[in-house]
Amino acid sequence: MLIVGLGNPGSTYAHTRHNIGFMVIDELVRRTSATPISKASFEGELFKHKENYYLKPMTFMNLSGRSIIAVKNFYKIDKVLVIHDDLDLPFGALRFKFAGGHGGHNGLKSTDEAISKEYARVRMGIGKPFHKGEVSSFVLAPFSSDETKHLEKWIAHAADAIMKLETMNFDDVSSQYSIKQI
């Protein structure tokens, strides 16, 4: 399976809400001691552990699909799981979904264009800004100090769920690991 965490490259974005997918991939790589794979044409940081590939596209969010399709095609991977931030869920929520629309998320939009909408998703709720015009600054801002207190536990829970996909089916993982909010 190809497990992708969406985010933006660079230290400027490292601890922002938009990079929650990268944070979960970092936790999975740490837990599994996954081996790095270097290939410039992948346009991302790629790691392998057993049958799983962990990818952090380094193309910026709106071009994530380029990196995903490159890895997917090179290794002939059928199953893809994308971990992403979700404005439509309250902070700390964790939901699982198969296929569907991109909801305005540029990383999902790019992924849909590259590989179709037929992939599994781990939706990580980051809440919404007070005003709709603040979406960009909100997702590119660091988590608040109150949110940061829960971040490690939430990321660990998401990683636990993703690792369970090796032994459990998607629906069972979804029912056992979904969270309404922290």
Residue pairs with C-beta under 8 A, 6 or more apart in sequence:
1 51
1 52
1 53
1 77
1 79
1 80
1 81
1 165
2 52
2 53
2 55
2 68
2 71
2 72
2 75
2 77
2 79
2 80
2 81
3 25
3 28
3 52
3 53
3 54
3 55
3 81
3 83
3 162
4 21
4 25
4 55
4 56
4 57
4 64
4 68
4 80
4 81
4 82
4 83
4 111
5 20
5 21
5 22
5 23
5 24
5 25
5 26
5 54
5 55
5 56
5 82
5 83
5 84
6 18
6 21
6 22
6 57
6 61
6 64
6 82
6 83
6 84
6 85
6 107
6 108
6 111
7 13
7 18
7 19
7 20
7 21
7 22
7 23
7 56
7 57
7 61
8 16
8 18
8 19
8 60
8 61
8 140
9 56
9 58
9 59
9 60
13 19
13 140
14 22
15 142
15 143
16 139
16 140
16 141
16 142
16 143
17 85
17 126
17 138
17 139
17 140
17 141
17 142
17 143
18 61
18 85
18 139
18 140
19 85
20 83
20 84
20 85
20 124
20 126
20 155
21 56
21 82
21 83
21 84
21 85
21 107
21 124
22 56
23 151
23 155
24 83
24 122
24 124
24 155
24 158
24 159
24 162
25 47
25 54
25 55
25 56
25 83
26 56
27 155
27 156
27 158
27 159
28 34
28 49
28 54
28 159
28 162
28 163
29 47
29 49
29 54
31 159
31 163
32 49
32 50
32 52
32 163
33 49
34 47
34 48
34 49
34 52
34 54
35 47
35 48
35 49
36 45
36 46
36 47
37 46
37 47
37 48
37 53
38 46
39 46
39 74
41 70
41 74
42 55
42 67
42 70
42 71
42 74
43 57
43 58
43 59
43 66
43 67
43 70
44 55
44 56
44 57
44 58
44 59
44 67
44 70
44 71
45 55
45 56
45 58
46 53
46 54
46 55
46 56
46 71
47 53
47 54
47 55
48 54
50 166
52 166
53 71
53 75
53 77
55 67
55 68
55 71
57 63
57 64
57 66
57 67
57 68
58 67
59 66
59 67
61 106
61 107
61 110
62 106
62 107
62 109
62 110
63 110
64 107
64 110
64 111
65 110
65 111
65 112
65 113
65 114
65 115
66 110
66 114
68 80
68 82
68 111
68 114
68 115
69 114
69 115
71 77
72 80
72 115
79 119
79 120
80 115
80 119
80 120
81 119
81 120
81 121
81 122
81 162
81 165
82 107
82 108
82 111
82 119
82 120
82 121
82 122
83 121
83 122
83 124
83 158
83 162
84 105
84 107
84 108
84 121
84 122
84 123
84 124
85 105
85 124
85 126
85 139
86 93
86 95
86 103
86 105
86 123
86 124
86 125
86 126
87 103
87 105
87 126
87 127
87 128
87 135
87 138
87 139
88 103
88 125
88 128
89 95
89 123
89 124
89 125
89 126
89 127
89 181
90 125
90 127
90 180
90 181
91 125
91 126
91 127
91 147
91 150
91 181
91 182
92 125
92 147
92 150
92 154
92 179
92 181
92 182
93 123
93 124
93 125
93 179
93 180
93 181
93 182
94 122
94 123
94 124
94 125
94 154
94 157
94 158
94 161
94 177
94 178
94 179
95 122
95 123
95 125
95 174
95 178
96 120
96 121
96 122
96 123
96 161
96 170
96 173
96 174
96 177
96 178
97 120
97 121
97 123
98 118
98 119
98 120
98 121
98 170
99 117
99 118
99 119
100 117
100 121
101 117
102 108
102 109
102 111
102 112
108 121
111 119
120 170
122 158
122 161
122 162
124 154
124 158
125 181
126 138
126 139
128 135
128 138
129 135
129 137
129 138
142 148
143 151
150 182
153 182
154 179
154 182
157 177
157 179
158 177
160 177
161 173
161 176
161 177
164 173
164 176
164 177
165 173
168 176
